[in-house]
């Protein structure tokens, strides 16, 4: 920054005060603890009343601590709750695989094996669609929408 102003210094001081007050906060894991990594995925079907688009959401937990979370408005209108949940699950899987790979690399450096990636989904139709590898007519339009 070439020309810092007073407001910048005020912001820097505020950040340092925050860091000073939170230096004892953190996520602590003990050696020997069983590493549990799981995610949760959900969707709000047609929640936006203006355009009827759904919102995807996910969170990932390492032991009891949230390590990643996100929410994103879906780019297309879903025709059913199953479709909205399936699209949300796709977003969660992308994030989960990235974090899982990172976690496995860190643990491999310590000669430990990485945990299994588990993602929880509450929509039974969506779960059935993921377990059936056949792209049947009811889900073909979803496959076309997803990148």
Residue pairs with C-beta under 8 A, 6 or more apart in sequence:
1 8
27 62
27 63
27 65
27 67
29 35
29 63
33 63
35 62
35 63
35 103
35 107
35 112
35 114
35 115
36 61
36 62
36 63
36 115
37 60
37 61
37 62
37 99
37 100
37 103
37 114
37 115
37 116
37 117
37 118
38 60
38 61
38 118
38 119
38 120
39 58
39 59
39 60
39 61
39 92
39 95
39 96
39 117
39 118
39 119
39 120
40 58
40 59
40 60
40 61
40 92
40 119
40 120
41 56
41 57
41 58
41 85
41 88
41 89
41 91
41 92
41 119
41 120
41 121
42 56
42 57
42 58
42 85
42 88
42 121
42 122
43 54
43 55
43 56
43 57
43 74
43 78
43 81
43 84
43 85
43 87
43 88
43 123
44 54
44 55
44 57
44 84
45 54
45 78
45 80
45 81
45 84
45 85
46 52
46 53
46 54
46 77
46 78
46 84
47 53
47 54
47 55
48 54
48 55
48 73
51 77
52 77
53 73
53 74
53 75
53 76
53 77
53 78
54 73
54 74
54 77
54 78
54 84
54 87
54 88
55 71
55 72
55 73
55 74
56 71
56 72
56 73
56 74
56 84
56 87
56 88
56 91
56 92
57 69
57 70
57 71
57 72
57 88
58 68
58 69
58 70
58 71
58 88
58 91
58 92
58 95
58 96
58 119
59 66
59 68
59 69
59 70
60 66
60 67
60 68
60 69
60 95
60 96
60 99
61 67
62 103
67 99
68 95
68 99
70 91
70 95
72 91
74 84
74 87
74 88
76 87
76 145
78 84
78 87
79 141
80 125
81 123
81 125
82 123
82 125
82 126
82 129
83 139
83 141
83 142
85 121
85 122
85 123
85 125
85 126
86 126
86 129
86 130
86 139
86 142
87 142
87 145
87 146
89 119
89 121
89 126
89 130
90 146
92 119
93 119
96 117
96 119
97 117
100 114
100 115
100 117
103 114
103 115
104 113
104 114
107 113
107 114
108 114
121 127
121 130
129 139
129 142
135 143
